[in-house]
Amino acid sequence: MRASSPATPLTRDQIDAIVAAPDRSNDDRRNDRRRKPAEMLAFIGVRPGMAALDLSAGGGYTTELIARAVGPSGIAFGQSRPPAPSTRSGGADSSGAPQRTSAMALAERARKPAAANIVAIERPLEDPVPPERVNGGLDLVTLMFNYHDITYLPVDRARMNAAVFRALRSGGAYVVADHAGRPGTGASEASTLHRIEESFLRREVEAAGFRLAAEGMFLRNPADPRDREEPEPAMPKDEFVLRFVKP
């Protein structure tokens, strides 16, 4: 299945209505203060009817926003890595409470009528795309604030980025956001400070064939010294958002 180029982008009024929807959770609204979802959706250029994939979806904050934005004529896949066998079989965490997987969180979100087009998928990051979408079947892929985590997991990032490239139609977008690291640090502080050097990430993504189309400035904070996980004195983190396109 190949994606088609969807029509008109959402207006800012439409985006604001999505963010203000009364059935969004209180947790998501608290997260909005840092994540600036209206600015993010506008930067991404989400359009109704898009076929989108949210990589490393976690609890599904971004997946749900995209699902609402692409609407009932679109689809929002939320990808997570297959869980450990103990988790899949209903294992418990150290406190004895049942472990909650990303797929469970996404399924809960999909119960909302406005997010019923969420499809949870459990696939390895090197092969994250549903088989019917692997050859140009997606319009959009997002990876929000988790690329740095992937650098210290046993994941072949070159294969992951190549799989995303194949799955996107020509002109499709790959949007990556992360916590900015200092120049020259690459991914060396990803597991400690949970940051990654922007130019390092950009080189890896462009090596798959992508072209950088735009840089979002709405989460930048040049005053952040970027030498700690949380800045001192307390302030917003410096975060970058990059939109790559498949030529």
N, C-alpha and C positions, 0 to 999 in steps of 0.2 A: 504494500500500500504506500502510495506517495502522497505527501502533503501538498495541498494547494495553497497559493498565497492568499490569506484571508484579506478581507476588505478593510474598511475604515478603522483606524485606531480609536480607542476609547477617548472621549473628551475628558478634560479634568473634572468636570461636573459628574460624569459617570464614574470616574475613579473615586472621587470623594464619596459618592453614594455607596460604593462597594465597601470602602473602609468604615463608613458610618452604619453599616447594616446592623440592625438591632439584634440579630441572632448570632453575631460573632461573640466569642467568649471573652470574659473579663481578663483572662490570662493573655489572650492575644492583644487586647486593647492596651494592657500594660506594656507588652512587647513593642507596640507601635511607637512608644515614646522614643525608643532607641532606633528602631528599624526604619522609620519614615516610609511607610508602605505606599502612600500616594505618590511620593517622589520616585520610589522604586518602580512601581507599575508604569508610571509615565516614561521613565528612562528605558525600561525594557521594551516598551512599545506593544504591550499586549493588545490583541484584537479578538473580537468575538469569532468563534469558529476555529481557533488555533488548536493544533495538536501539540501539547507541551509535555515535557518530562522534567521533573524536579529531582535532581540527583541528591543522594544522601539526605532524604526528606526529613528524617528525624520525626519530631512530633507533628509535622505537617503545617506549620505556620505559613510558609510560603506557598505550599501546595494548595491550601485552601484559597488563598488570595488569588492565585492564578486560575483555579477552577471557577471562582466567581467571575473573574474577568473574561475568560474565554466563553463562558455561558453554556447553555444546554446544547448548542451546536458544536461545541468544542470538547476536548478531553484533556484531563490533567493526570498524568501518571506520576505517582509518588514512589520513587525507588529507594529501597534499603537493601543492605547486604543480608543474605540468609542468616538467621540467628543460629546460635549454638544449639546443638541437639537438646540440651537440658531446658533451654528457653522454649524451643518449639513444642516440647512435650509438657509444658506447664510448670517449669521449674520455678524456684523461688530465689529471691535475692538474699543478702546476708541477714536481713531482718526477718526472713520467713514470708515476706509478702510475695504474691505472684509477680513474676517479671512481665512487664508490659512491652510488647514489641512495637516497632514503628508501624507495621502493618495494622496492628490493633488500633493505634491512635488514628491512623488514616481512615480506617473503617468507621470509627466513631464520628469523624468529621463528615464522612460521606452520607451520614444519616440526615444531615441538614439538606432540605430541598435545593438550596442554592449551591450546594457543593456535591450534589449527587453524581457528578461527572468525574469525581476522583476515582482513580483505579490504582490500588496499592499493588506493587510488584516487588518481589524479593529476588534479586539477581545480583551477581557479582559486579563490582564496579568496572572490571575490564570488559564486561559484556552486559551493559545495563539496560539495553533497549529491548522491548518486546519483539519477538521474531517478525511479526507482521509490519513493523515500523523501521527495520534496520537499514533499509535502502531508501533514504529520502522521505521517510514517512513522518517526520516531525518538523514543526515550524520553529520551535523554541526549546532550549534546554537551559536550566538554571542550576547553579551550584552555589549555595549561599553559606558563606562563612565556614566551610568545611574542607576546602582544598588543603589547608595547612594540616588538618588531621590526617588526610589521606597520605601525606608524605611520610608519616612514620608507621603506617600500616603496611602489611604485605600486599601491596597493590601495584600493578604495573600501570603507572599514570600515562605513559605513552599509548598503551593499548586503550585505556579509558578514553583519552581525548580523540584517538583515531575512531573509536566506535561512535562517539558523539558526532564527529565530522561526517561519517558515512550516513548516519541516521537523519541528519538535517537536509532539508531541501536546499537548493541553491538560493542564497539570500537569507536563509534561516539564521537565527541568532543563538549564540552561546554566551550567557551572562554569568559572570563569576564575581562574587564579592568576598572580601576577606579582611582580616585585621592586618594592618600594615606593619611590616618589620623594617628595621634599619637597613640602609644601603650596605651591601656586601655580606649580609647574613644569610641570604638564600633561604633555605628551609631549616637551617641549623637550630633555630629557636622555636620551631613549630610545636614540639612536645613539651616545652617548658613555659614559654611566654605565649604560646598559641597565636603566633604571628608568622607572616611569611613576607619576604621581600617581593614587592610588586613586579619588578623587572624579571625576577626569577620565574614567577608564575606566568607572566606574559610570554617569555621565551618558550616555556613548555607547551603552552596552548598554541602558539603560532607555529611550532614545529609540526603540528598535525595538519597544517594547511589553512588555518584560520587567519583572518585579517582583523586587526583591531579597528573598530568603527567608531567607538565613543568611550569617553571616561566620565563617569558620574562623580560630581564633586559634592553632593549633598550630605555625605557622611565623612568628609575630610575634616581633620583637625590638626593643622600644622603645629599647634602648640604641644601636642602629645610627644614626649621625648622617645616613645616607643622602646624603652629599655626595661619595661615591666609588663606583666600581664595586664594589670590595671594601672593606669597612669597615676602618678603622685606628683603634685597634689591632684585630688580627684577631678576628673574632667572626662568628656567623651573620648573614646578611642579614635585614633586616626584609622579610617577604614576606606578602602577603595572599592569601586564597582566598575567593571570593565565589560563592555559589550563587543564581542567578537562576531564576525559574520563568516559564513561559508560562501566563497566567491561563486 
